[in-house]
């Protein structure tokens, strides 16, 4: 499988195949946001809104997600996790999305 396909598979596995079972994270700059689910170990699985829109062929409606938070709230809530996983996290959501792979889901 290609890397992007593996990431999409991991994300859809984490949210039970339904993007509405995620938390929508709005970008601080007002741009496109991210969708967050949790994997089988409770770690966040991040998918950019634009990637899922292209894959699903439909728009993501933040109000249809299980919850919403700002990028700043995500940083505050996951501060310790980010410190250990991404010590130089200038853009933690993008970095989390890049590092997550299917192999981590398989265990």
KASULDA-V791586 format. One record per residue. SS is DSSP state (H for helix, E for strand, C for the rest). PHI is phi in whole degrees, 0 to 359 (none if undefined). Layout:
ss={SS	SS}
phi={PHI	PHI}
This chain:
ss={C	C	H	H	H	H	H	H	H	H	H	H	H	H	C	C	C	C	H	H	H	C	E	E	E	E	C	C	C	C	C	C	C	E	E	E	E	E	C	C	C	C	C	E	E	E	E	E	H	H	H	H	H	H	H	H	C	C	C	C	C	H	H	H	C	C	E	E	E	E	H	H	H	H	H	H	H	C	H	H	H	H	H	H	H	C	C	C	C	C	C	H	H	H	H	H	H	H	H	C	C	H	H	H	H	H	C}
phi={none	284	302	296	295	296	295	296	299	298	294	295	296	295	259	69	80	226	297	290	270	238	254	275	249	278	285	296	275	83	281	294	261	229	247	234	231	239	280	293	259	91	283	292	243	250	226	299	305	296	294	292	301	295	292	273	71	209	280	268	254	307	294	272	282	299	195	221	207	274	300	296	296	300	299	292	293	258	305	294	300	295	299	281	273	223	304	247	282	281	228	300	293	294	292	297	296	289	275	285	229	299	300	291	289	293	95}
